[in-house]
């Protein structure tokens, strides 16, 4: 059993199991609020930048790089003795048009695309060589049915851009771990396709160290069995498991509601945005139970899992307040809008403390 001296934070509770990470936004990286600063240092052992390391933020024009905030993030992590996860080098979203298209709006040639990828990874990866624990090299290249996403990257080069990205990333930061990152990897066709991709990456003599599972889940999906199946498949493929973006949506699933227009603002819709003032005890209990069962699974496979990262510091700053539609009030994380630990936090911590 963990001693009383070790009961003070998530990162200490799970110290011998896996890293506990958090995604930070710009203001949190700037460290303008003392309470946030203290919470970040106390509770987490790794940091992922929510947006500032994405292509459009860090490399908006061909010869322009904006490193100021990422440099600050590196300094913050060093000061706190935390690991940095670089997110994300190559992704079809949040990317400047010039990367994949010319001034006329036509697709770039493969040669130009690969030069853009090489310049980007060489400069970003090269600058932070030895300072980043692991990189999300390629993000969200698959559809849920296991086919490749028809992004501009894929239109230009097929899956070759993925191999090129891992090749350049390994060359520019040979000590950092390299990951493929995606959502819905509890779905059989998708995880199977990703595993096959990693085999092809390795067959080319390239390096990939792990798979990041974006765990944007709900109170009743996916099943624990589905998640466990994917953990085992990844581990059996010789790869490390990272739960890279964890949060639990407590609101009605808009994808399943007939007639819900996701372009609407749902702030005043009591049916689809039911918990504007606070989360009812009944739902809070469901959230607590859900987090506890998830962490029981993580603990069971702690020999395979290297990191669990929460996608946001608190409910106040969660992206789930504005996705899949704007204006809702969500409660997906372990800390509330005042940065206080929720019942779900206490459930996870108390369960872990009582393990012999």
C-alpha positions in Angstrom: 0.0 0.0 0.0 1.2 3.5 -0.8 2.3 5.4 2.3 0.7 8.7 3.5 3.7 10.6 2.3 2.9 9.6 -1.3 -0.8 10.4 -1.4 -0.6 14.0 -2.6 -0.9 13.9 -6.4 -1.7 11.9 -9.5 1.8 11.8 -10.7 3.0 10.4 -7.3 0.1 7.9 -7.0 0.9 6.5 -10.4 4.7 7.0 -10.2 5.5 3.3 -10.6 2.8 2.7 -13.2 2.9 5.3 -16.0 3.3 9.0 -16.7 0.4 11.2 -16.0 0.2 14.0 -18.5 -1.8 17.2 -19.2 -2.4 19.2 -22.4 -1.8 22.9 -21.8 -3.2 25.9 -23.7 -1.4 29.2 -24.4 -2.3 31.0 -21.3 -1.3 28.1 -19.1 2.1 27.9 -20.8 2.6 31.6 -20.2 2.0 30.8 -16.5 0.0 33.9 -15.8 -2.1 32.3 -13.0 -0.4 31.0 -9.8 -3.1 28.4 -9.0 -2.8 26.9 -12.4 1.0 26.9 -12.2 1.0 25.1 -8.9 -1.6 22.5 -10.1 0.4 21.7 -13.2 3.6 21.2 -11.3 1.9 19.2 -8.5 -0.2 16.7 -10.4 1.5 15.9 -13.7 4.7 14.3 -14.9 4.4 15.2 -18.6 3.1 18.1 -20.7 1.7 18.2 -24.2 1.0 21.5 -25.9 -2.6 21.6 -27.0 -2.0 23.8 -30.0 1.2 25.8 -30.1 3.4 23.1 -31.7 0.9 22.4 -34.5 2.1 23.5 -38.0 0.0 26.6 -38.4 1.1 27.9 -35.0 4.8 27.1 -35.1 5.5 27.4 -38.8 2.9 29.6 -40.4 4.9 30.6 -43.5 7.6 28.8 -45.5 10.5 30.6 -43.8 8.8 31.8 -40.6 8.9 29.9 -37.4 7.4 31.0 -34.1 9.3 29.3 -31.3 8.7 31.7 -28.5 5.9 29.9 -26.7 7.4 26.4 -27.3 10.7 27.6 -25.9 8.7 28.7 -22.8 7.0 25.3 -22.6 10.4 23.6 -22.6 11.6 25.9 -19.9 8.5 25.2 -17.8 8.9 21.5 -18.2 12.6 21.6 -17.2 11.8 23.7 -14.2 9.1 21.3 -13.1 11.1 18.2 -14.0 8.4 17.1 -16.5 8.6 15.3 -19.8 7.5 17.0 -23.0 5.4 15.3 -25.7 5.7 17.1 -29.1 2.3 17.3 -30.7 2.0 17.1 -33.7 4.5 17.2 -36.5 2.3 16.1 -39.5 -1.4 16.5 -39.4 -3.9 17.4 -42.1 -5.7 19.9 -39.9 -4.5 23.2 -38.5 -2.0 23.5 -41.3 -1.2 26.4 -43.7 -2.4 26.0 -47.2 1.1 26.4 -48.7 2.2 23.0 -47.3 0.0 21.0 -49.7 -1.2 23.5 -52.3 0.3 26.2 -54.6 -0.8 29.8 -55.0 -3.4 28.7 -57.6 -5.0 26.3 -55.1 -3.7 23.2 -56.9 -2.0 20.3 -55.1 1.7 20.6 -54.8 3.9 18.0 -56.3 5.2 15.1 -54.2 8.7 16.6 -54.3 7.5 20.0 -53.0 5.4 18.3 -50.3 8.3 16.2 -49.1 10.6 19.2 -49.1 8.0 21.1 -46.9 7.8 18.2 -44.6 11.5 17.8 -44.3 12.0 21.5 -43.7 9.3 21.5 -41.0 10.5 18.5 -39.1 14.2 19.3 -39.5 13.7 22.8 -38.0 11.1 22.0 -35.3 12.6 18.6 -34.4 16.1 19.8 -34.7 15.5 22.8 -32.5 14.1 20.6 -29.7 16.4 17.7 -30.2 17.1 16.1 -26.8 14.5 18.2 -25.1 11.4 16.3 -26.1 10.6 12.9 -24.7 8.4 11.8 -27.7 6.9 13.1 -30.9 3.4 12.5 -32.3 5.0 12.3 -35.8 1.8 11.6 -37.8 -1.7 12.4 -36.5 -5.1 11.0 -37.7 -4.2 9.4 -41.1 -7.0 6.9 -41.0 -10.8 6.8 -41.3 -12.7 4.8 -38.8 -13.2 2.0 -41.3 -9.5 1.5 -41.6 -9.1 3.2 -45.0 -6.7 6.1 -45.3 -8.1 9.6 -44.9 -8.2 11.3 -48.2 -6.2 14.3 -47.0 -4.1 16.5 -49.3 -1.1 14.6 -48.0 -2.6 11.3 -49.2 -3.9 12.7 -52.5 -0.3 13.8 -53.3 1.7 10.9 -52.1 -0.5 8.0 -50.9 0.9 6.7 -47.6 4.5 7.7 -48.6 4.2 10.9 -46.6 3.9 8.8 -43.4 7.2 7.0 -44.1 8.9 10.2 -45.0 7.8 11.8 -41.8 9.1 9.0 -39.6 12.3 8.9 -41.5 13.0 12.6 -41.0 11.8 12.7 -37.4 14.1 9.8 -36.5 17.1 11.5 -38.2 16.5 14.8 -36.5 15.8 13.5 -33.0 17.2 10.0 -32.7 16.8 9.7 -28.9 13.1 10.8 -28.8 10.3 8.3 -29.0 8.2 8.4 -32.2 4.5 7.8 -32.2 1.5 7.5 -34.5 -1.5 9.2 -32.9 -5.3 8.7 -33.7 -8.8 8.6 -32.3 -11.3 5.7 -32.2 -8.6 3.2 -32.0 -10.9 0.9 -30.0 -12.6 0.2 -33.3 -11.4 -3.1 -34.8 -10.9 -2.1 -38.4 -9.1 1.1 -37.5 -6.7 -0.4 -35.0 -5.9 -3.3 -37.3 -5.1 -0.9 -40.1 -2.9 1.2 -37.9 -1.0 -2.0 -36.7 -0.5 -3.0 -40.3 0.9 0.4 -41.1 3.4 0.2 -38.2 4.6 -3.1 -39.6 5.2 -1.5 -43.0 7.0 1.3 -41.3 9.3 -1.1 -39.6 9.8 -3.2 -42.7 11.3 -0.2 -44.4 13.9 0.0 -41.7 12.2 3.0 -40.1 11.6 3.5 -36.4 8.2 3.8 -34.6 8.1 3.3 -30.8 4.4 3.6 -29.9 0.8 4.4 -30.7 -1.1 7.2 -29.1 -4.8 6.5 -28.5 -6.9 9.6 -28.3 -9.3 8.7 -25.6 -12.1 11.1 -26.2 -14.7 8.8 -24.7 -18.1 8.9 -23.2 -19.8 7.6 -20.1 -20.9 4.5 -22.0 -18.5 4.1 -24.8 -16.2 2.4 -25.7 -16.5 -0.7 -23.7 -13.6 -1.7 -21.4 -13.3 -4.9 -23.5 -12.8 -2.8 -26.7 -10.1 -0.7 -25.1 -8.3 -3.7 -23.7 -8.3 -5.4 -27.1 -6.5 -2.5 -28.6 -4.0 -2.4 -25.7 -3.1 -6.0 -26.3 -2.9 -5.6 -30.1 -0.5 -2.7 -29.8 1.7 -4.4 -27.2 1.8 -7.6 -29.2 3.1 -5.6 -32.1 6.0 -4.6 -30.0 4.9 -1.0 -29.5 4.3 1.1 -26.4 0.8 2.2 -25.5 0.1 5.9 -24.9 -3.4 7.2 -24.0 -2.6 10.6 -25.4 -5.8 12.6 -25.1 -8.1 11.5 -22.3 -11.5 13.1 -21.4 -15.0 11.7 -20.7 -17.9 13.5 -22.3 -21.0 13.7 -20.0 -23.3 15.5 -22.4 -25.9 14.0 -24.9 -24.2 12.6 -27.9 -25.1 15.0 -30.8 -24.0 12.5 -33.4 -26.9 10.3 -32.4 -29.6 13.0 -32.2 -31.7 13.3 -35.3 -32.0 16.9 -36.5 -29.1 18.3 -34.4 -27.3 20.9 -36.5 -23.7 21.0 -35.3 -23.3 24.5 -36.6 -25.8 25.8 -34.1 -24.9 27.3 -30.7 -26.3 25.1 -28.0 -25.8 27.3 -25.0 -29.6 27.9 -24.4 -30.7 24.4 -25.5 -31.6 22.7 -22.2 -32.1 19.2 -23.8 -28.7 19.2 -25.4 -26.9 21.4 -22.9 -28.5 20.2 -19.7 -25.9 21.0 -17.0 -25.2 24.7 -17.4 -25.0 25.5 -13.7 -23.5 22.3 -12.3 -23.2 18.6 -12.8 -26.0 16.6 -10.9 -24.8 14.1 -8.4 -26.2 11.2 -10.5 -24.0 12.2 -13.4 -21.0 13.0 -11.2 -21.3 9.4 -9.8 -21.4 8.0 -13.3 -18.3 10.0 -14.3 -16.5 8.8 -11.1 -17.3 5.2 -11.8 -16.3 5.5 -15.4 -12.9 7.0 -14.6 -12.3 4.4 -11.9 -13.0 1.5 -14.3 -10.8 3.0 -16.9 -7.9 3.4 -14.6 -8.4 -0.1 -13.3 -7.8 -1.2 -16.8 -4.8 1.0 -17.2 -3.3 -0.3 -14.0 -3.9 -3.9 -15.1 -1.8 -3.2 -18.2 0.7 -0.9 -16.6 3.5 -3.0 -18.1 2.3 -2.0 -21.6 1.2 1.6 -21.0 3.8 4.3 -20.8 1.6 7.4 -20.4 -1.9 8.7 -19.7 -2.5 12.3 -20.7 -5.6 14.3 -19.9 -6.6 16.6 -22.7 -6.9 19.8 -20.6 -6.2 21.0 -17.2 -9.7 21.6 -16.0 -13.4 21.5 -17.2 -13.2 25.3 -17.8 -10.7 25.0 -20.6 -11.8 21.7 -22.1 -12.2 21.7 -25.9 -15.4 19.6 -25.3 -17.2 22.8 -24.3 -17.1 23.8 -27.9 -17.0 20.4 -29.8 -18.8 18.9 -31.6 -20.9 22.1 -31.2 -20.2 25.4 -29.6 -21.7 26.8 -26.4 -22.2 23.8 -24.3 -21.0 23.3 -20.7 -19.1 20.0 -20.3 -17.4 18.3 -17.3 -15.0 15.8 -18.9 -11.9 16.1 -16.7 -10.8 15.5 -13.1 -10.5 19.2 -12.0 -13.5 21.5 -12.0 -13.8 25.1 -13.3 -12.2 26.4 -10.0 -9.3 23.9 -10.4 -10.6 21.9 -7.4 -10.4 18.1 -7.6 -13.7 16.5 -8.4 -15.3 13.3 -7.1 -13.9 11.5 -10.1 -10.4 12.5 -9.0 -10.9 11.3 -5.5 -12.3 8.0 -6.8 -9.3 7.3 -8.9 -6.8 8.4 -6.3 -8.5 6.5 -3.4 -8.8 3.4 -5.4 -5.1 3.5 -6.3 -4.0 4.2 -2.8 -5.8 1.1 -1.5 -4.0 -1.3 -3.8 -1.7 -3.6 -1.9 
